[in-house]
Amino acid sequence: MLFPTITRKASPHPNYELMPIVTKFLVLESNATFTGQRKSLIFKQHKETRFKFIHSQLLHFFLPSRPFIPNEDPFINECYQRDAMIGALILAGIEDGDLLITADVDEIPSAHTINLLQNCDGYPPIMHLQLRNYLYSFEFLVDNNSWRSNVEIFYKNSTKYEHIRKTDYLLADAGWHCSFCFRHIRDFVFKMQAYSHADRVRYASFLDPKRIQNLICKGSDLFDMLPEEYTFQELISKMGSIARSFSGVHLPKYLLENIEAYKYLLPGNCRREPDPVRSFSYGGLQ
């Protein structure tokens, strides 16, 4: 699923951090993953319950899956879904001059960042957002180098929905990127097989729940890979497990207000909850 958000300047994901200031949340949902696995329309099933709190701001679109060719690069399917978002934005009524936030589901710009952009003038029409980069939970801070999410002033004839580098301008300390921050082990297994880098699952043993749980608590890489860096200095500095952070400072407001519900995202709570019995199927997993 792809989640862009629209906000209008000077106005007084589905996520609680941005709800007070975002005008519209768009959800584009497909019935297949990037790797071609069939899946239920999970968001549609929960739209009237779990996401009722943003019902008045929510626009939900269905994108039928395209024929998936065996051994096809998953990024082709990903590009197909991202390209479809421009049409969804037009249907949603986006206007020239609106602020368009482009971010994956696990990339959360902070409310004060978007509030700043709403109430200021003179900044570049496109800026990337520097996010604090976490893995598994807010216990493991990888670095501050997550930059792919961006915010731009929308213009129908020039704006493209892309998750790539668009400019050299970067707004510092603008939010959080929490990768693989799931409540249940089953969700880790699903994502490892379903997302664009599924080729990193080189052995069936990588999907063993006990192995995954052990690596989560260590802050180690699920795919047993070296860090993706461009210099030997950065590579060496990030080898091994991630150093633990025990700070609760500057985390999403809703998380801090609902600690009991989201313990697994906080330092010292690496053990994941038992997998629930689901009423829907992710595809190949049962």
C-alpha distance (Angstrom), angle and dihedral (degrees) to the residues before:
residue distance angle dihedral
M1 . . .
L2 3.78 . .
F3 3.79 122.0 .
P4 3.80 119.4 -165.4
T5 3.78 118.2 169.7
I6 3.78 131.5 -151.6
T7 3.76 126.0 -151.4
R8 3.79 130.8 175.7
K9 3.76 123.2 -136.3
A10 3.80 117.1 -113.6
S11 3.80 91.4 17.0
P12 3.91 112.5 140.6
H13 18.17 74.5 -123.3
P14 3.32 95.6 -129.9
N15 3.80 84.4 -78.0
Y16 3.78 133.7 119.3
E17 3.80 94.4 -124.0
L18 3.82 93.5 69.7
M19 3.80 101.6 27.5
P20 3.84 96.7 99.7
I21 3.81 94.4 53.8
V22 3.80 108.0 27.9
T23 3.81 117.0 94.0
K24 3.82 98.2 -158.4
F25 3.79 137.8 8.1
L26 3.82 115.4 -154.1
V27 3.79 121.4 -157.9
L28 3.79 119.5 -168.6
E29 3.80 108.5 -169.7
S30 3.79 127.9 -175.2
N31 3.79 131.5 -166.1
A32 3.81 91.6 -128.0
T33 3.79 136.8 50.3
F34 3.80 124.9 -119.4
T35 3.82 87.7 -94.3
G36 3.81 92.8 53.1
Q37 3.82 99.1 -103.3
R38 3.79 111.8 148.4
K39 3.79 114.0 -118.3
S40 3.77 140.2 177.4
L41 3.79 121.4 -105.0
I42 3.77 90.1 -102.8
F43 3.78 97.4 171.2
K44 3.80 91.0 51.2
Q45 3.81 89.8 53.8
H46 3.81 91.7 55.1
K47 3.79 100.5 34.0
E48 3.80 94.8 101.1
T49 3.81 94.7 43.7
R50 3.80 119.1 28.3
F51 3.80 93.4 26.1
K52 3.77 98.6 38.8
F53 3.81 89.6 108.6
I54 3.83 90.5 74.4
H55 3.79 97.6 32.9
S56 3.80 93.9 123.6
Q57 3.83 91.4 52.4
L58 3.79 97.9 41.3
L59 3.82 129.5 102.7
H60 3.80 115.7 -178.7
F61 3.82 122.8 -165.0
F62 3.80 129.5 -174.8
L63 3.81 119.5 -140.6
P64 3.83 114.9 -167.0
S65 3.77 113.5 -134.0
R66 3.78 118.2 -105.6
P67 3.82 122.2 -128.5
F68 3.78 107.0 -77.6
I69 3.80 117.5 -143.4
P70 3.83 115.6 -146.8
N71 3.82 112.1 -101.7
E72 3.80 90.6 10.6
D73 3.80 116.6 151.7
P74 3.85 106.1 -96.4
F75 3.79 89.3 -141.3
I76 3.83 88.9 71.8
N77 3.79 89.2 61.6
E78 3.79 90.8 43.6
C79 3.82 91.2 53.7
Y80 3.82 90.0 49.3
Q81 3.79 90.6 56.1
R82 3.80 94.6 43.9
D83 3.82 92.2 48.7
A84 3.81 89.7 53.9
M85 3.79 90.0 59.8
I86 3.82 93.3 74.6
G87 3.81 89.9 62.4
A88 3.79 90.0 47.9
L89 3.80 90.7 51.8
I90 3.81 91.1 54.1
L91 3.82 91.2 48.7
A92 3.79 88.8 50.1
G93 3.78 90.0 60.5
I94 3.78 100.1 -111.5
E95 3.80 111.3 175.4
D96 3.77 134.7 -153.0
G97 3.79 107.7 -87.5
D98 3.81 96.1 31.0
L99 3.79 117.7 127.3
L100 3.80 111.9 -114.8
I101 3.80 116.5 -159.1
T102 3.80 111.9 -158.0
A103 3.79 113.7 -165.9
D104 3.77 140.9 134.1
V105 3.79 118.1 -109.2
D106 3.80 92.3 -97.5
E107 3.82 93.3 50.5
I108 3.81 111.0 86.9
P109 3.80 120.9 -176.4
S110 3.80 110.4 -151.9
A111 3.79 119.6 -108.8
H112 3.80 92.5 -121.1
T113 3.83 89.8 55.0
I114 3.80 93.7 55.7
N115 3.80 91.7 40.1
L116 3.81 88.1 54.8
L117 3.80 91.8 52.8
Q118 3.80 92.2 47.0
N119 3.77 93.1 54.7
C120 3.79 102.0 38.3
D121 3.79 134.5 71.4
G122 3.77 134.7 -159.8
Y123 3.80 100.3 50.7
P124 3.84 122.1 126.7
P125 3.84 116.4 -79.3
I126 3.81 89.8 -119.9
M127 3.80 126.3 35.7
H128 3.76 133.2 167.4
L129 3.79 118.0 -133.7
Q130 3.78 118.5 -127.3
L131 3.80 105.8 -141.0
R132 3.79 131.0 -170.9
N133 3.78 103.8 -108.6
Y134 3.83 115.3 -135.7
L135 3.80 132.1 175.1
Y136 3.84 124.7 -148.7
S137 3.82 93.3 -18.6
F138 3.80 142.2 -13.1
E139 3.80 88.0 -77.9
F140 3.81 93.3 77.9
L141 3.80 113.2 57.3
V142 3.81 106.8 -173.4
D143 3.81 98.7 -177.3
N144 3.79 142.2 -62.4
N145 3.79 95.0 -97.2
S146 3.81 104.6 103.2
W147 3.82 103.2 123.4
R148 3.83 110.8 151.0
S149 3.81 97.7 97.3
N150 3.77 112.6 86.3
V151 3.77 144.4 178.4
E152 3.78 122.6 -143.6
I153 3.77 141.4 169.3
F154 3.79 105.1 -104.7
Y155 3.81 122.9 -123.4
K156 3.81 118.6 174.1
N157 3.80 95.3 -140.8
S158 3.79 98.1 49.0
T159 3.82 113.3 20.8
K160 3.79 117.6 102.6
Y161 3.79 125.7 -173.1
E162 3.80 100.3 -122.3
H163 3.78 135.2 149.9
I164 3.80 94.9 -152.4
R165 3.79 138.2 97.5
K166 3.81 108.1 -67.7
T167 3.79 103.5 162.5
D168 3.79 144.1 3.3
Y169 3.81 92.1 -119.0
L170 3.81 112.7 106.7
L171 3.81 126.6 -178.3
A172 3.81 106.4 -143.6
D173 3.82 126.0 -126.9
A174 3.79 93.2 -0.4
G175 3.82 102.4 154.0
W176 3.80 144.0 -57.9
H177 3.79 140.0 -55.0
C178 3.80 110.8 -163.2
S179 3.80 109.1 -176.7
F180 3.82 120.9 -162.8
C181 3.81 89.6 1.2
F182 3.80 96.5 156.0
R183 3.79 132.2 152.8
H184 3.83 96.6 -142.4
I185 3.82 133.6 44.1
R186 3.79 89.4 -131.8
D187 3.80 88.9 66.4
F188 3.81 90.8 54.9
V189 3.81 90.7 52.2
F190 3.79 91.7 48.9
K191 3.79 95.6 49.9
M192 3.80 93.2 45.4
Q193 3.82 88.6 59.3
A194 3.79 99.6 35.1
Y195 3.78 110.0 45.3
S196 3.79 129.6 82.9
H197 3.82 94.7 -91.3
A198 3.81 94.7 53.7
D199 3.81 89.1 127.5
R200 3.81 86.8 76.2
V201 3.82 89.0 75.9
R202 3.79 93.3 89.2
Y203 3.81 97.4 163.6
A204 3.80 133.9 33.9
S205 3.81 88.1 -127.2
F206 3.81 88.9 69.1
L207 3.82 87.6 74.1
D208 3.80 95.5 53.9
P209 3.84 106.9 125.9
K210 3.82 93.8 -141.0
R211 3.80 90.9 52.3
I212 3.80 91.6 48.5
Q213 3.81 92.6 49.1
N214 3.79 91.5 49.5
L215 3.82 92.4 51.1
I216 3.81 92.0 47.5
C217 3.80 91.4 56.7
K218 3.81 91.7 46.5
G219 3.79 94.7 46.5
S220 3.81 89.5 -125.0
D221 3.80 130.2 146.9
L222 3.81 116.9 -85.7
F223 3.79 92.6 -147.2
D224 3.82 98.1 45.5
M225 3.80 90.6 -122.0
L226 3.78 133.9 145.3
P227 3.82 115.8 -106.7
E228 3.81 114.8 -85.5
E229 3.80 100.7 -117.2
Y230 3.80 136.4 140.9
T231 3.81 102.1 -138.4
F232 3.79 132.0 49.3
Q233 3.79 89.7 -125.9
E234 3.81 92.2 57.9
L235 3.81 91.5 41.8
I236 3.80 93.5 53.6
S237 3.81 93.2 43.8
K238 3.81 91.1 57.0
M239 3.79 100.5 41.9
G240 3.78 115.8 118.0
S241 3.78 128.2 16.0
I242 3.79 122.1 -17.3
A243 3.79 116.3 -102.7
R244 3.79 113.5 -108.3
S245 3.78 122.6 -112.3
F246 3.80 118.8 -155.1
S247 3.79 96.0 -175.7
G248 3.79 123.7 117.6
V249 3.80 93.0 -172.3
H250 3.81 119.7 122.7
L251 3.79 98.2 6.7
P252 3.82 124.9 140.8
K253 3.80 110.3 -65.1
Y254 3.80 95.5 -131.6
L255 3.80 91.0 53.0
L256 3.81 92.0 54.3
E257 3.80 91.1 47.2
N258 3.83 92.4 51.5
I259 3.78 104.2 39.2
E260 3.81 96.1 149.0
A261 3.80 92.5 55.3
Y262 3.80 94.3 48.2
K263 3.80 105.0 33.4
Y264 3.80 91.2 133.9
L265 3.82 89.5 67.5
L266 3.80 94.3 54.9
P267 3.83 130.0 82.0
G268 3.79 114.8 -84.9
N269 3.81 96.4 26.2
C270 3.80 104.6 89.6
R271 3.83 96.0 137.7
R272 3.79 108.3 101.7
E273 3.80 123.1 -136.4
P274 3.83 120.1 -104.2
D275 3.77 113.2 -84.4
P276 3.81 110.7 -97.9
V277 3.77 125.9 -130.1
R278 3.79 102.2 -101.7
S279 3.79 127.6 -147.7
F280 3.80 91.0 -152.3
S281 3.78 137.5 51.4
Y282 3.78 128.0 -123.5
G283 3.78 90.7 -154.3
G284 3.78 119.6 -100.6
L285 3.80 93.1 20.8
Q286 3.78 121.7 83.7
